[in-house]
Amino acid sequence: MFFISNINSNMIKGYMVHLYTTTGIVLGILAVRQIYEQNLDFVFMYLAISLFIDGTDGYLARKYNVLKYASRINGVILDAIVDFFNYVIVPVLVIIQFDFVPLSLEYISASLILCASCFTFANTKQKTKDNYFEGFPALWNVLILDFYIINTSQIINLFLIISCVVLTFVPIKFVHPLRVESYKLLAILSFILWGLSTALLLFVFQDNTIEYKFGYYTWIAANIFIMLFSIFRTINKSFNINS
């Protein structure tokens, strides 16, 4: 009764934010079901929703001050648990189940991804002072989406997986759309463009239509912009250029 009597609206809001974060892992297990039903479009739908939750729960946590009002739950650890499942485990299952790499190398690829991601999530300095990710931030869910949309070969997929494993340990900056201090609006707009074009390609536009081609090249442009953005920020850091 003492605990109940001390519950206030701020505590409720704080723990609701934690619950919001936790829904991501429910979406992850729904994605796993779609993997074994061979429905890759819906795998990406569930992963996309979970990505949106992951991109917004931090803002909500700060807004409702979960560190003060919902401190019994460590939001950082909770977020990492959900992210590891959705960003690493689910993509590994997709790579194996859909033959994204040569069959003889699928479990080697899976092991590389899992091991590199363990170091990513255990890295206490994964984020820079200006809130960029340093090193490839274990976005394997995004990488397998690229494989699917571009329809790259197994060998190219394998090369890109190895490259991203290496980039895990290279101090290149990867943009976080909601937390960066510089060029925040450009970062958000680029990710909105990427997200909308992805959804249209997967669920609206039909293959080999003018609309699909327009969406595809828009999606390519958004990816290139995000990549160049990261390279630009890394160069700025290397040469101590203020921006």
C-alpha positions in Angstrom: 0.0 0.0 0.0 2.9 2.4 0.7 4.3 1.8 -2.8 0.8 2.4 -4.4 0.2 5.6 -2.3 3.5 7.0 -3.6 2.8 6.5 -7.2 2.2 9.8 -9.1 1.5 10.8 -12.6 5.2 11.4 -13.3 6.1 7.8 -12.3 3.3 6.4 -14.5 4.6 8.4 -17.5 8.2 7.3 -16.8 7.3 3.6 -16.7 5.1 4.0 -19.7 8.2 5.1 -21.6 9.9 1.9 -20.5 6.9 -0.1 -21.7 7.0 1.8 -25.0 10.7 0.7 -25.4 9.8 -2.8 -24.5 7.2 -3.1 -27.3 10.1 -3.2 -29.7 11.0 -6.7 -28.7 7.5 -7.8 -29.3 7.8 -6.5 -32.8 11.0 -8.3 -33.1 9.5 -11.7 -32.3 6.7 -11.0 -34.8 9.4 -10.3 -37.4 10.9 -13.7 -36.5 7.6 -15.4 -37.2 7.5 -13.7 -40.6 11.0 -15.0 -41.4 9.8 -18.5 -41.0 6.7 -17.8 -43.1 9.1 -16.5 -45.8 7.4 -13.0 -45.8 10.4 -10.7 -45.9 8.3 -7.5 -46.6 6.5 -7.9 -43.3 9.8 -8.7 -41.5 11.0 -5.3 -42.6 7.6 -3.7 -41.6 8.0 -4.9 -38.0 11.7 -3.9 -37.9 10.8 -0.5 -39.3 8.2 0.1 -36.5 10.8 -1.0 -33.9 13.3 1.3 -35.5 10.9 4.2 -35.1 10.3 3.3 -31.5 14.0 3.2 -30.9 14.5 6.5 -32.5 11.8 8.2 -30.4 12.0 6.5 -26.9 15.1 8.5 -26.0 13.4 11.8 -26.5 10.4 10.6 -24.4 12.7 9.3 -21.7 14.4 12.8 -21.5 11.0 14.6 -21.7 9.5 12.6 -18.8 12.7 12.3 -16.8 12.7 8.5 -16.4 16.1 8.7 -14.6 14.2 10.4 -11.8 10.7 9.0 -11.9 11.3 5.5 -13.2 14.8 4.8 -11.9 14.2 1.2 -10.9 14.5 0.3 -14.6 17.7 1.1 -16.3 16.5 2.5 -19.7 20.0 2.2 -21.3 20.2 -1.6 -20.6 16.5 -2.1 -21.6 17.1 -0.3 -24.9 20.3 -2.3 -25.5 18.5 -5.6 -25.0 15.7 -4.7 -27.4 18.2 -3.3 -30.0 20.5 -6.3 -29.9 17.5 -8.6 -30.6 16.1 -6.4 -33.4 19.3 -5.1 -34.9 21.5 -8.2 -34.6 19.6 -11.5 -33.9 16.7 -10.9 -36.3 19.0 -9.8 -39.2 21.3 -12.8 -38.6 18.2 -15.1 -38.9 17.2 -13.3 -42.2 20.7 -13.8 -43.6 20.7 -17.5 -42.9 17.0 -18.2 -43.8 17.1 -16.2 -47.1 20.5 -17.2 -48.3 21.9 -13.7 -48.4 25.5 -15.1 -48.4 27.0 -18.2 -49.9 25.7 -21.3 -48.1 29.1 -22.5 -47.0 29.8 -19.2 -45.3 26.4 -18.3 -43.7 27.3 -19.3 -40.2 30.7 -17.7 -40.4 29.0 -14.5 -41.5 26.5 -14.9 -38.6 29.3 -15.4 -36.1 31.2 -12.3 -37.4 28.1 -10.2 -37.0 27.3 -11.5 -33.6 30.8 -11.1 -32.2 31.3 -7.6 -33.6 28.0 -6.5 -32.3 28.8 -7.8 -28.8 31.8 -5.3 -28.8 29.5 -2.6 -30.2 26.9 -2.9 -27.5 29.6 -3.2 -24.8 31.5 -0.1 -26.0 31.2 2.6 -23.3 32.4 5.2 -25.8 30.2 4.2 -28.7 28.7 7.7 -28.9 30.8 10.8 -29.4 30.5 14.0 -27.4 28.3 15.5 -30.2 26.1 12.4 -30.2 27.2 10.6 -33.3 28.0 6.9 -33.3 31.7 6.1 -33.6 32.2 3.0 -35.7 29.5 1.0 -37.5 26.6 1.0 -35.0 25.4 -2.6 -35.6 22.6 -1.5 -37.9 22.4 -4.9 -39.5 18.7 -4.5 -39.9 19.3 -1.6 -42.3 22.1 -3.5 -44.1 19.9 -6.5 -44.9 17.2 -4.1 -46.1 19.8 -2.7 -48.6 20.5 -6.2 -49.7 16.8 -6.9 -50.3 16.0 -3.6 -52.2 19.1 -3.5 -54.3 19.1 -7.3 -54.8 22.8 -7.6 -54.5 24.6 -10.9 -55.0 25.7 -13.2 -52.3 29.3 -12.3 -52.8 28.7 -8.6 -52.6 26.6 -9.1 -49.5 29.4 -11.1 -47.9 31.9 -8.4 -48.8 29.7 -5.7 -47.3 29.2 -7.7 -44.1 32.9 -8.1 -43.6 33.4 -4.4 -44.4 30.9 -3.4 -41.7 32.4 -5.7 -39.2 35.8 -3.9 -39.8 34.1 -0.5 -39.6 32.8 -1.5 -36.2 36.3 -0.8 -35.0 37.1 2.2 -37.2 36.4 5.7 -35.8 34.2 6.9 -38.5 31.1 8.9 -37.5 27.6 7.6 -38.2 24.8 10.0 -37.8 22.1 9.7 -35.2 19.1 11.6 -36.6 17.6 12.8 -33.3 20.6 13.4 -31.0 23.2 15.2 -33.1 24.0 18.7 -32.2 25.1 20.0 -35.6 23.1 19.8 -38.8 20.2 18.2 -36.9 17.5 19.3 -39.3 19.3 18.0 -42.3 19.9 14.7 -40.5 16.2 14.3 -39.6 15.0 15.3 -43.1 17.4 12.8 -44.7 16.1 10.0 -42.5 12.5 10.9 -43.1 13.2 10.8 -46.9 14.9 7.4 -46.5 12.0 6.1 -44.3 9.2 7.2 -46.7 10.9 6.0 -49.8 11.6 2.6 -48.1 8.0 2.2 -47.2 6.8 3.1 -50.6 9.2 0.6 -52.3 8.1 -2.2 -50.0 4.4 -1.7 -49.7 3.0 0.7 -52.3 4.9 0.9 -55.6 4.8 -2.1 -58.0 8.1 -3.4 -59.5 9.2 -2.0 -62.9 6.8 1.0 -62.8 7.7 4.7 -63.1 6.7 5.2 -59.5 8.9 2.4 -58.3 11.9 3.8 -60.2 11.3 7.3 -58.8 11.1 5.8 -55.3 14.1 3.7 -55.8 16.4 6.6 -57.0 15.0 8.7 -54.2 15.9 6.0 -51.7 19.4 5.7 -53.3 19.9 9.4 -53.0 18.9 9.4 -49.3 21.3 6.6 -48.6 24.1 8.4 -50.4 23.4 11.6 -48.5 23.4 9.9 -45.1 26.7 8.2 -46.0 28.3 11.4 -47.2 27.0 13.1 -44.1 28.9 10.6 -41.9 32.1 10.9 -44.0 31.9 14.7 -43.8 31.5 14.7 -40.0 34.5 12.2 -39.7 36.7 14.5 -41.8 35.6 17.5 -39.7 36.6 15.6 -36.5 39.9 14.5 -38.0 40.9 18.0 -39.0 39.2 19.7 -36.0 36.9 21.7 -38.2 34.0 23.3 -36.3 30.6 22.7 -37.8 
